[in-house]
């Protein structure tokens, strides 16, 4: 009952073990890379949970009761056939880091605007068609990855102006990413990442050379220059690692992740 750290990734679980929901002292849970298509509503009993990884399990939905995990700071559900997220996630007021990369999301809940602590949002490789409106209301948000979606609705200049506080807004590999208007916006907003412009579509050579600065290639170069390996959780399993190609500069912004490392080490050495 006092267990606080549990990693079960890369096993052959065919379902989420219900007994885990009785481990009410858990703070760190990893069940990634199993065959877990659903999570029980009793997951909400884990009210002390701070980190939960459920990547690449075949998960089809998150339970509404996840709202009860009010201390959750880090949540990863990447690589699952999730088509939607529950509105109840808006109650996760402590959530700072969320990734649903390579899922099947077409819309984002408006209640995400209530995630007042969220700093990092990775929605790369989904099926979004427009810039999520709730982004403009998230005051602490600094990193947003929307690359590799299906966004074909050009955001307005006003919307992008409201997102100037972001360190990074990645819109590359979307239908709009080669749009000349968006390329012009990338000139004025250094936090906006788009695809390299097609020279034949741009009349001004200076625009081509300047707009190409905010590209995926530059982002990856920044990650290498920042020493991206240092952003990994040194004592975590593979599926708990931060994606170094996506989270460049993240270690300086969500320092609470690194603060957890000595805590986890203490739990392990004293158990």
Backbone bond lengths (Angstrom), bond angles and torsions (degrees), N, CA, C in turn:
res aa  C-N    CA-C-N  psi(-1)  N-CA   C-N-CA  omega(-1)  CA-C   N-CA-C  phi
1 X - - - 1.468 - - 1.526 112.05 -
2 X 1.338 116.63 -16.75 1.462 120.06 179.65 1.520 112.61 -97.09
3 X 1.324 117.87 2.29 1.458 121.60 -179.54 1.525 110.70 -61.06
4 X 1.334 115.84 131.47 1.465 120.51 -176.26 1.518 113.68 -117.46
5 X 1.331 118.33 -20.56 1.462 122.07 -179.11 1.522 109.18 -129.79
6 X 1.336 116.76 126.13 1.463 121.33 -178.66 1.522 109.45 -141.24
7 X 1.346 116.68 118.92 1.467 121.26 177.25 1.521 108.97 -119.42
8 X 1.336 115.74 120.88 1.462 122.59 -177.52 1.521 111.27 -125.69
9 X 1.314 117.42 19.33 1.460 119.67 -176.08 1.530 111.05 -70.14
10 X 1.346 115.56 159.03 1.463 123.20 179.68 1.524 112.40 56.88
11 X 1.314 116.42 40.40 1.451 120.89 169.84 1.529 108.43 -109.13
12 X 1.300 117.35 -158.96 1.463 121.68 -178.58 1.527 110.66 -124.87
13 X 1.328 115.12 37.55 1.458 119.83 179.84 1.528 109.53 -67.09
14 X 1.324 116.60 133.10 1.462 121.93 178.77 1.524 111.90 -97.38
15 X 1.326 116.22 -6.34 1.462 121.85 176.16 1.516 108.77 -161.81
16 X 1.319 115.16 164.95 1.463 120.39 178.59 1.529 108.36 -73.90
17 X 1.339 118.39 121.44 1.470 119.90 -179.04 1.532 111.36 -63.91
18 X 1.324 116.50 119.83 1.465 120.52 -178.19 1.519 112.08 -60.99
19 X 1.331 116.70 -28.20 1.469 119.14 -177.40 1.524 111.77 -63.00
20 X 1.333 117.31 -23.26 1.467 119.88 179.24 1.521 110.63 -60.94
21 X 1.318 116.27 -33.62 1.466 120.55 -177.13 1.518 112.71 -68.22
22 X 1.331 116.62 -9.36 1.465 120.17 176.35 1.525 111.39 -94.05
23 X 1.328 116.25 -5.07 1.474 120.30 178.88 1.527 108.31 -87.17
24 X 1.318 115.46 72.50 1.461 121.12 -167.91 1.526 113.93 -72.44
25 X 1.343 117.34 -4.00 1.471 119.99 176.70 1.520 112.23 -95.64
26 X 1.336 117.73 -1.24 1.461 120.80 -176.53 1.521 111.94 -58.75
27 X 1.339 114.59 136.13 1.467 121.44 173.48 1.527 111.65 -116.46
28 X 1.328 117.16 -26.22 1.463 122.40 -177.04 1.520 108.49 -132.67
29 X 1.347 116.53 123.38 1.463 121.10 -178.76 1.523 109.77 -137.80
30 X 1.328 116.17 129.04 1.464 121.98 177.36 1.520 108.98 -130.13
31 X 1.341 116.81 117.00 1.462 122.16 176.60 1.528 110.53 -122.46
32 X 1.325 117.94 22.10 1.460 122.39 -176.01 1.523 112.19 -63.08
33 X 1.329 114.37 155.74 1.466 122.66 174.89 1.528 112.56 57.73
34 X 1.325 114.97 45.06 1.445 123.46 166.62 1.527 106.42 -122.73
35 X 1.318 117.59 -170.46 1.462 121.61 177.00 1.520 108.45 -110.31
36 X 1.335 115.30 78.67 1.463 121.35 -175.73 1.528 108.35 -120.86
37 X 1.325 116.83 99.41 1.460 120.40 -174.74 1.530 112.11 -88.73
38 X 1.321 116.75 -16.24 1.457 119.71 177.89 1.522 110.56 -143.34
39 X 1.329 114.35 152.54 1.460 121.54 174.21 1.518 108.24 -112.81
40 X 1.318 118.14 137.67 1.463 120.10 -177.63 1.525 111.53 -71.98
41 X 1.330 117.10 151.94 1.474 119.59 176.64 1.525 112.29 -60.01
42 X 1.335 116.04 -24.15 1.462 119.81 179.13 1.521 112.88 -66.21
43 X 1.343 117.27 -7.24 1.465 119.63 173.27 1.522 110.17 -54.76
44 X 1.312 116.45 -28.52 1.455 121.52 179.29 1.515 114.30 -64.98
45 X 1.335 117.01 -10.98 1.465 119.78 176.37 1.531 111.25 -72.04
46 X 1.332 116.80 -18.75 1.470 120.41 -176.40 1.525 109.52 -84.47
47 X 1.296 115.48 68.79 1.465 121.30 -172.35 1.525 113.28 -75.44
48 X 1.344 117.66 -10.85 1.465 121.17 178.38 1.528 111.88 -98.88
49 X 1.327 116.69 -1.29 1.460 120.95 -175.89 1.529 110.82 -63.19
50 X 1.339 115.36 130.28 1.466 121.40 179.97 1.528 112.45 -111.22
51 X 1.325 117.21 -28.95 1.459 122.09 -178.57 1.515 109.48 -135.93
52 X 1.336 116.72 127.88 1.466 121.18 179.80 1.516 109.14 -137.52
53 X 1.343 115.82 120.35 1.458 122.51 177.51 1.528 108.73 -112.51
54 X 1.327 115.81 124.11 1.468 121.20 177.33 1.532 107.56 -139.22
55 X 1.322 115.93 57.31 1.456 122.40 -176.24 1.528 111.12 -89.18
56 X 1.336 116.03 142.18 1.470 121.95 172.06 1.525 113.08 54.17
57 X 1.307 115.61 53.05 1.469 120.32 178.54 1.526 112.81 -117.19
58 X 1.336 118.07 -9.31 1.459 120.63 -173.00 1.522 112.74 87.41
59 X 1.333 115.97 13.02 1.459 121.35 -177.76 1.529 111.04 -57.81
60 X 1.345 116.36 130.87 1.466 120.90 -176.84 1.525 113.35 -101.62
61 X 1.315 117.20 -21.18 1.458 119.64 177.48 1.515 110.30 -162.41
62 X 1.315 115.23 154.96 1.461 121.43 172.42 1.520 107.98 -96.17
63 X 1.327 118.24 139.37 1.465 119.82 -179.23 1.528 111.56 -71.44
64 X 1.317 116.16 148.60 1.465 121.02 177.30 1.519 111.32 -56.99
65 X 1.329 115.26 -31.58 1.464 120.48 -174.29 1.518 113.59 -70.16
66 X 1.325 117.55 -3.88 1.468 118.89 176.74 1.526 110.56 -61.68
67 X 1.330 116.10 -18.80 1.469 119.95 177.90 1.520 112.18 -60.45
68 X 1.344 117.18 -22.67 1.465 120.43 -179.03 1.523 112.73 -76.69
69 X 1.326 117.11 -13.14 1.468 120.85 178.67 1.524 108.27 -83.70
70 X 1.305 116.20 65.66 1.463 122.25 -169.33 1.518 114.17 -68.50
71 X 1.335 117.18 -15.98 1.472 119.83 179.45 1.525 112.27 -94.78
72 X 1.316 117.40 2.10 1.453 121.24 -177.60 1.523 110.77 -62.59
73 X 1.329 115.70 123.87 1.468 122.26 179.84 1.527 112.58 -109.44
74 X 1.318 116.58 -30.00 1.466 122.02 -175.87 1.517 109.17 -131.55
75 X 1.333 116.36 125.35 1.464 121.07 -178.47 1.526 109.32 -137.51
76 X 1.325 117.00 122.82 1.455 122.22 178.60 1.514 111.25 -124.52
77 X 1.343 116.53 121.37 1.469 121.68 178.05 1.531 109.83 -131.32
78 X 1.305 117.67 33.06 1.454 121.02 -175.11 1.534 112.11 -67.40
79 X 1.347 114.94 154.01 1.453 120.41 173.52 1.506 114.49 71.96
80 X 1.341 117.50 28.31 1.463 121.56 178.81 1.532 110.28 -119.67
81 X 1.343 118.51 154.72 1.470 121.11 179.79 1.532 112.89 -79.34
82 X 1.307 116.45 48.19 1.462 121.11 179.00 1.525 109.40 -77.15
83 X 1.308 116.55 124.37 1.463 120.89 178.97 1.526 112.06 -98.04
84 X 1.329 116.33 -16.54 1.463 120.96 179.20 1.519 109.00 -156.73
85 X 1.315 114.77 164.79 1.464 122.24 175.37 1.518 108.01 -120.35
86 X 1.334 118.24 146.79 1.467 120.13 -177.16 1.529 112.64 -70.70
87 X 1.314 115.54 141.77 1.467 120.87 175.57 1.521 111.13 -57.74
88 X 1.328 116.21 -27.86 1.464 120.44 -176.28 1.524 113.03 -64.60
89 X 1.342 118.10 -14.48 1.466 119.70 178.65 1.517 111.84 -63.21
90 X 1.313 117.73 -18.15 1.456 120.90 177.05 1.517 113.55 -61.41
91 X 1.333 116.58 -15.08 1.470 120.68 179.34 1.526 112.62 -82.69
92 X 1.343 117.92 -6.09 1.469 120.73 -176.97 1.527 109.84 -82.50
93 X 1.292 115.69 74.15 1.470 121.35 -172.08 1.521 113.35 -69.05
94 X 1.343 118.52 -15.35 1.468 121.34 179.91 1.524 112.33 -95.58
95 X 1.330 117.55 -6.86 1.461 120.97 -174.51 1.523 111.06 -64.87
96 X 1.346 115.48 125.17 1.464 121.20 -178.94 1.526 112.68 -116.49
97 X 1.319 118.19 -22.82 1.464 121.87 -173.64 1.520 108.40 -138.89
98 X 1.330 116.78 119.43 1.467 120.89 -178.73 1.522 110.45 -137.60
99 X 1.320 116.26 129.39 1.455 120.33 173.75 1.521 110.21 -128.63
100 X 1.332 115.00 130.30 1.459 123.00 170.54 1.520 107.67 -129.63
101 X 1.311 115.52 42.77 1.464 122.10 -178.56 1.524 110.35 -63.61
102 X 1.330 115.63 143.50 1.461 122.34 175.91 1.528 112.70 55.83
103 X 1.326 114.93 46.24 1.464 120.98 170.15 1.536 107.20 -108.27
104 X 1.316 117.97 -154.33 1.461 121.61 -177.61 1.523 111.40 -127.95
105 X 1.317 116.44 32.44 1.458 121.92 -175.24 1.529 111.04 -71.02
106 X 1.335 115.67 133.03 1.459 121.65 177.54 1.523 112.02 -108.35
107 X 1.320 116.63 -23.00 1.465 122.39 178.86 1.520 108.37 -142.60
108 X 1.337 114.75 157.74 1.454 120.55 174.61 1.522 108.99 -114.03
109 X 1.344 118.05 139.63 1.459 120.13 179.21 1.528 111.48 -61.52
110 X 1.314 116.84 136.82 1.463 120.67 176.88 1.521 111.28 -62.77
111 X 1.328 116.77 -23.64 1.464 120.51 -179.14 1.522 112.22 -67.20
112 X 1.340 117.95 -12.15 1.464 119.71 174.86 1.528 110.89 -60.45
113 X 1.313 116.52 -21.81 1.467 120.40 177.22 1.522 111.41 -62.04
114 X 1.336 116.98 -19.15 1.463 121.59 -179.52 1.521 112.50 -85.21
115 X 1.331 117.56 -4.98 1.463 120.98 -179.56 1.525 108.83 -78.40
116 X 1.288 115.01 80.26 1.469 121.87 -170.21 1.516 113.86 -70.06
117 X 1.339 118.30 -14.19 1.466 120.94 -178.91 1.523 112.80 -104.40
118 X 1.331 117.75 -4.47 1.465 119.89 -172.82 1.522 111.72 -66.74
119 X 1.332 115.37 126.44 1.462 122.77 179.46 1.527 110.81 -107.79
120 X 1.322 116.33 -37.39 1.460 121.49 -171.16 1.529 110.20 -126.55
121 X 1.336 116.20 126.32 1.465 121.98 -178.45 1.525 108.90 -132.95
122 X 1.328 116.73 113.68 1.461 122.07 -178.86 1.528 109.40 -112.81
123 X 1.336 116.13 107.57 1.462 122.63 178.03 1.525 110.47 -120.08
124 X 1.302 115.55 28.61 1.462 121.62 -179.09 1.531 110.62 -60.71
125 X 1.339 115.82 141.33 1.454 120.35 171.99 1.510 115.17 70.59
126 X 1.338 117.51 35.89 1.460 121.18 175.09 1.532 109.51 -108.62
127 X 1.331 117.25 -153.41 1.464 121.38 -175.69 1.520 111.78 -125.38
128 X 1.311 115.94 28.83 1.462 120.36 -179.41 1.521 110.03 -67.39
129 X 1.340 116.22 140.95 1.467 121.26 -178.46 1.519 113.35 -106.82
130 X 1.325 116.50 -10.62 1.463 119.98 -178.63 1.527 109.61 -150.11
131 X 1.309 115.80 162.92 1.459 121.27 176.88 1.528 109.16 -65.92
132 X 1.339 118.66 121.67 1.462 120.12 -179.18 1.525 112.03 -58.86
133 X 1.332 116.67 127.54 1.458 121.34 -174.14 1.520 112.46 -66.62
134 X 1.330 116.45 -28.29 1.461 118.42 -174.66 1.529 112.42 -68.06
135 X 1.355 117.76 -15.47 1.462 120.54 -178.81 1.523 111.51 -58.14
136 X 1.331 115.89 -37.57 1.462 119.81 -175.74 1.524 113.25 -65.96
137 X 1.325 117.28 -17.03 1.466 120.92 -177.38 1.523 112.93 -98.63
138 X 1.338 117.65 -1.41 1.464 121.10 -173.35 1.524 109.33 -97.81
139 X 1.321 115.47 98.04 1.457 121.88 -168.57 1.524 114.69 -69.26
140 X 1.340 118.39 -30.90 1.463 120.74 -177.00 1.525 112.86 -94.34
141 X 1.310 117.13 -3.96 1.456 120.90 -177.92 1.526 110.89 -63.78
142 X 1.342 116.85 133.31 1.458 121.05 -178.09 1.533 113.13 -128.19
143 X 1.320 118.60 -29.29 1.458 121.90 -178.64 1.523 109.59 -126.32
144 X 1.342 116.18 121.61 1.463 121.24 -179.99 1.524 108.47 -130.90
145 X 1.327 116.60 122.79 1.455 122.41 -179.85 1.524 109.29 -114.83
146 X 1.325 115.33 108.85 1.465 122.74 178.78 1.524 110.26 -118.60
147 X 1.324 117.01 12.25 1.453 120.31 -178.86 1.529 111.05 -66.19
148 X 1.338 114.33 149.00 1.460 119.06 177.97 1.503 114.34 74.95
149 X 1.342 117.94 23.50 1.456 121.00 174.27 1.537 109.19 -99.47
150 X 1.325 116.58 -156.94 1.470 121.61 -179.19 1.519 110.71 -122.51
151 X 1.315 115.83 32.92 1.461 120.88 -174.31 1.529 109.64 -68.53
152 X 1.325 115.07 114.36 1.469 120.23 179.52 1.521 112.16 -121.26
153 X 1.331 115.75 3.47 1.463 120.99 177.45 1.525 108.19 -102.08
154 X 1.302 116.34 114.59 1.460 121.53 -175.64 1.529 110.50 -66.71
155 X 1.340 118.35 126.22 1.468 119.39 175.96 1.519 110.31 -68.02
156 X 1.309 116.40 150.32 1.461 120.26 179.88 1.524 109.27 -76.97
157 X 1.312 114.91 160.86 1.470 119.93 177.13 1.521 109.90 -61.84
158 X 1.327 117.03 -36.27 1.469 120.97 178.59 1.516 110.93 -62.18
159 X 1.332 116.70 -43.48 1.460 119.95 178.90 1.522 111.27 -60.98
160 X 1.309 117.16 -44.61 1.457 120.31 -179.87 1.521 111.93 -67.65
161 X 1.320 116.69 -34.83 1.469 120.42 176.00 1.521 110.46 -61.49
162 X 1.330 116.28 -38.88 1.466 120.40 -179.64 1.522 112.03 -68.82
163 X 1.336 116.64 -14.39 1.458 120.94 -178.72 1.527 111.94 -105.24
164 X 1.316 116.78 17.41 1.469 120.44 -179.49 1.523 112.91 -63.77
165 X 1.321 117.35 -24.05 1.467 119.96 -178.80 1.526 112.14 -71.59
166 X 1.328 117.09 -14.18 1.457 120.16 178.93 1.523 110.80 -67.51
167 X 1.323 116.37 142.63 1.463 120.30 170.51 1.525 110.56 -74.63
168 X 1.338 116.07 -30.85 1.456 120.10 -176.52 1.522 110.57 -154.61
169 X 1.327 115.47 129.95 1.459 123.08 171.08 1.521 106.49 -127.43
170 X 1.317 116.59 104.61 1.459 121.32 -174.08 1.525 109.62 -96.59
171 X 1.344 116.18 111.34 1.460 122.57 178.27 1.524 111.62 -114.80
172 X 1.312 117.29 15.93 1.464 120.32 -178.45 1.527 110.35 -68.26
173 X 1.329 115.66 161.06 1.457 123.28 177.44 1.527 112.07 59.47
174 X 1.325 115.41 35.65 1.456 123.50 171.40 1.527 108.22 -120.09
175 X 1.338 118.92 157.80 1.467 120.35 177.93 1.524 113.90 -55.34
176 X 1.348 117.00 -30.53 1.468 119.17 -177.23 1.519 113.23 -82.76
177 X 1.338 117.23 -8.71 1.456 119.54 -167.94 1.526 113.76 -66.55
178 X 1.344 117.44 -22.25 1.465 120.70 177.51 1.525 112.06 -97.48
179 X 1.329 116.59 2.40 1.471 119.21 -178.53 1.529 109.71 -64.71
180 X 1.329 116.16 133.99 1.470 119.94 -175.49 1.520 112.04 -60.72
181 X 1.333 117.64 -35.97 1.466 119.86 179.33 1.527 111.23 -64.50
182 X 1.320 116.12 -39.58 1.464 119.15 179.02 1.527 110.36 -69.74
183 X 1.322 116.88 -36.09 1.452 119.88 176.12 1.525 110.51 -61.36
184 X 1.327 116.88 -39.26 1.460 120.83 177.08 1.522 111.51 -65.74
185 X 1.341 116.00 -39.12 1.464 119.48 177.71 1.526 110.90 -63.37
186 X 1.342 116.61 -34.16 1.464 120.70 179.31 1.520 111.45 -66.16
187 X 1.335 116.36 -24.01 1.462 120.39 174.77 1.520 111.44 -64.57
188 X 1.313 115.57 -38.10 1.468 121.16 -173.15 1.526 112.33 -91.06
189 X 1.319 117.19 -17.85 1.449 120.88 -173.46 1.525 109.51 -127.55
190 X 1.311 116.19 104.57 1.459 119.90 -174.54 1.520 113.74 -71.84
191 X 1.324 118.01 -12.67 1.457 119.62 179.54 1.524 112.52 -87.79
192 X 1.316 117.46 -0.26 1.461 122.34 -176.13 1.525 110.04 -95.27
193 X 1.316 116.84 122.35 1.455 122.42 -178.46 1.526 109.93 -108.85
194 X 1.339 115.29 125.13 1.462 121.81 -178.30 1.527 108.22 -133.52
195 X 1.337 116.31 177.13 1.458 120.70 176.34 1.525 109.83 -75.73
196 X 1.329 117.03 154.66 1.472 118.92 174.85 1.526 109.83 -57.72
197 X 1.319 117.78 138.23 1.465 120.25 -177.81 1.516 112.04 -70.89
198 X 1.330 116.25 151.82 1.461 121.49 172.34 1.526 108.18 -80.24
199 X 1.326 118.44 118.14 1.472 120.17 -175.96 1.524 113.15 -55.64
200 X 1.346 116.80 -34.55 1.462 118.47 -177.65 1.519 112.71 -70.85
201 X 1.356 115.66 -17.35 1.459 118.97 -179.47 1.514 112.54 -93.85
202 X 1.330 117.33 -4.70 1.459 120.16 -174.80 1.523 108.76 -121.86
203 X 1.288 115.61 124.84 1.461 119.84 -173.77 1.513 112.13 -75.09
204 X 1.306 116.94 -33.38 1.467 120.59 -172.58 1.516 110.66 -99.94
205 X 1.341 117.01 123.19 1.451 120.81 -179.31 1.520 112.10 -63.29
206 X 1.331 116.11 -32.79 1.468 119.33 -178.81 1.513 109.88 -67.06
207 X 1.321 117.75 -34.03 1.457 121.03 177.23 1.512 109.59 -64.40
208 X 1.316 116.30 -43.47 1.459 120.06 -179.23 1.517 111.48 -59.83
209 X 1.330 116.17 -46.35 1.461 119.20 -176.85 1.507 111.76 -70.55
210 X 1.322 117.92 -33.93 1.466 120.56 -177.59 1.527 111.36 -81.12
211 X 1.314 117.63 -43.37 1.458 119.64 -177.04 1.511 111.41 -66.57
212 X 1.318 117.37 -27.74 1.456 119.82 -178.69 1.527 112.14 -70.78
213 X 1.326 117.92 -8.58 1.461 120.02 178.09 1.515 111.21 -64.13
214 X 1.319 117.11 -42.21 1.455 120.46 -175.29 1.519 109.99 -90.69
215 X 1.320 116.66 69.66 1.448 122.06 -177.55 1.514 109.80 -123.78
216 X 1.330 114.22 170.64 1.456 119.55 177.66 1.522 110.56 -59.75
217 X 1.333 117.44 -36.14 1.453 119.89 -179.81 1.519 111.59 -61.94
218 X 1.337 116.31 -40.45 1.466 119.09 179.01 1.521 110.05 -66.26
219 X 1.322 115.97 -39.41 1.461 119.44 179.47 1.529 110.20 -59.22
220 X 1.340 116.50 -45.44 1.454 119.69 -179.73 1.521 110.84 -65.47
221 X 1.330 117.33 -36.52 1.464 120.58 177.40 1.519 110.77 -63.86
222 X 1.338 115.89 -39.92 1.464 119.41 177.47 1.513 110.56 -63.34
223 X 1.322 116.02 -39.97 1.460 119.59 -179.89 1.521 110.83 -62.20
224 X 1.354 116.06 -43.12 1.463 118.86 178.91 1.519 111.09 -65.06
225 X 1.340 115.94 -40.29 1.459 119.75 -178.88 1.505 112.76 -67.91
226 X 1.336 115.85 -28.00 1.459 119.93 -178.33 1.515 112.02 -83.94
227 X 1.338 117.14 -3.57 1.462 118.82 -178.04 1.504 109.39 73.31
228 X 1.347 116.63 65.73 1.464 120.31 -169.75 1.519 112.58 -63.59
229 X 1.345 117.80 -23.78 1.451 118.47 -179.70 1.521 111.51 -61.96
230 X 1.320 117.71 -27.14 1.454 120.72 -177.42 1.519 112.27 -69.96
231 X 1.341 117.19 -13.92 1.453 119.26 -179.12 1.525 111.89 -84.69
232 X 1.315 117.66 -7.41 1.463 120.20 178.20 1.525 110.23 -75.78
233 X 1.317 114.82 151.93 1.461 119.33 175.38 1.527 105.98 -78.06
234 X 1.329 116.43 112.24 1.454 120.75 -169.68 1.522 112.59 -60.71
235 X 1.306 117.88 -31.20 1.461 119.37 -177.17 1.525 112.05 -108.27
236 X 1.332 116.66 21.49 1.463 118.73 -178.00 1.510 110.87 -100.32
237 X 1.314 115.82 163.76 1.449 120.90 175.84 1.514 109.29 -80.12
238 X 1.322 117.59 169.84 1.460 121.78 -170.34 1.521 113.23 -57.65
239 X 1.319 117.63 -40.19 1.459 119.13 -175.70 1.515 112.57 -77.63
240 X 1.318 117.85 -3.88 1.456 120.53 176.27 1.517 112.16 -96.75
241 X 1.330 117.47 1.18 1.453 120.35 -176.92 1.515 111.18 -74.59
242 X 1.325 114.98 145.23 1.453 119.71 171.25 1.516 108.35 -72.85
243 X 1.313 117.68 142.01 1.459 121.30 176.82 1.520 109.63 -72.28
244 X 1.314 117.76 109.16 1.457 120.38 -174.50 1.520 112.18 -66.02
245 X 1.339 117.54 -24.63 1.465 119.50 179.34 1.510 112.01 -78.70
246 X 1.323 116.73 -13.47 1.459 120.22 -176.75 1.514 113.37 -111.29
247 X 1.309 117.23 -26.09 1.453 119.79 -171.50 1.519 112.66 -107.73
248 X 1.340 119.06 37.74 1.454 121.01 -178.66 1.519 110.46 -60.40
249 X 1.335 115.19 131.71 1.451 119.93 -179.88 1.517 113.48 78.37
250 X 1.319 116.63 0.60 1.459 119.53 -174.48 1.517 112.36 -66.64
251 X 1.362 115.31 -34.78 1.453 117.83 -174.54 1.524 112.51 -60.70
252 X 1.323 117.57 -26.26 1.459 120.44 -179.68 1.519 111.86 -81.52
253 X 1.322 116.28 -14.53 1.456 119.56 -174.07 1.515 112.74 -104.23
254 X 1.332 117.14 -37.66 1.462 118.11 179.72 1.528 109.22 -113.91
255 X 1.313 113.50 65.33 1.441 120.72 -175.28 1.523 113.21 -63.44
256 X 1.315 116.88 -16.87 1.461 119.04 -179.51 1.516 111.96 -65.34
257 X 1.345 118.51 -22.93 1.454 120.33 176.94 1.521 109.92 -64.75
258 X 1.328 117.54 -44.69 1.447 120.12 179.94 1.524 111.31 -70.68
259 X 1.321 116.32 -27.39 1.468 119.79 177.71 1.521 110.43 -63.89
260 X 1.357 116.13 -30.14 1.454 119.60 -178.84 1.515 112.77 -69.74
261 X 1.342 118.31 -23.13 1.452 120.94 -174.27 1.522 113.32 -57.51
262 X 1.359 118.73 -51.18 1.469 117.24 178.60 1.514 112.54 -63.59
263 X 1.329 117.84 -30.27 1.457 120.68 177.74 1.525 110.43 -63.32
264 X 1.364 115.49 -47.78 1.462 119.79 -179.32 1.517 110.06 -63.30
265 X 1.346 116.48 -41.67 1.465 119.64 178.67 1.522 110.93 -60.51
266 X 1.328 115.55 -38.93 1.461 119.04 179.49 1.525 111.17 -65.24
267 X 1.348 116.24 -41.24 1.457 119.76 178.99 1.526 110.69 -59.95
268 X 1.367 115.85 -41.74 1.461 120.12 -175.78 1.521 110.88 -70.87
269 X 1.338 117.37 -44.01 1.455 120.30 -175.33 1.518 113.11 -72.31
270 X 1.333 116.72 -23.95 1.466 119.18 -179.16 1.509 112.85 -95.10
271 X 1.357 116.19 -6.40 1.480 118.21 -178.73 1.525 110.68 -84.75
